[in-house]
């Protein structure tokens, strides 16, 4: 059997994470350690501040989304913490938590902002990063994130491309809000992260919220049975 090989970390007396001794990693802020293990290098001070803001923006967003409902429902059936949290994570998909990855792919593609909008309109497809079920005029999370990126000098070409997509789509179709997924996709791309990490990043950021919801659900009445409407004959 072939031994596992990895460039991520090692164990033993001289344990390392991405070339940093585990003792040094233990002195880092947790968000810095996440940056290190995902990208393979330690963040600069301004990158660390930006990355921490992004993580915090995704920690939780109410009880009505698929991942939180799934986690709490599974907990109400008498399952343990890890099973319930895993159920919440499993509920994340292209329409909930997946927009960051899809948006990063678009931003890092060779297509211009105008070409992206034209293709999406021709195919009658949604543009990830635009629109929100709750926020209709402005997503305060994305605005704060963009302000932070600009103040730190991290508002680069990919964030500008996302803003251009938003502007062109508003002129061509309808002025949808630039949501937090779009802002995160732009900034994460400017920080040098690859699109394949998009969903994984959201999982890392949202898991503490799921843990908190599962713990709260433990104190509720067992076995939730929500009202449903029968639509058959």
Helices and strands as residue ranges (DSSP letters): E 9-10, E 16-17, E 20-21, H 22-26, H 30-39, H 45-57, H 66-76, H 81-90, H 99-107, H 113-122, H 140-151, H 157-172, H 180-190, G 195-197, H 198-217
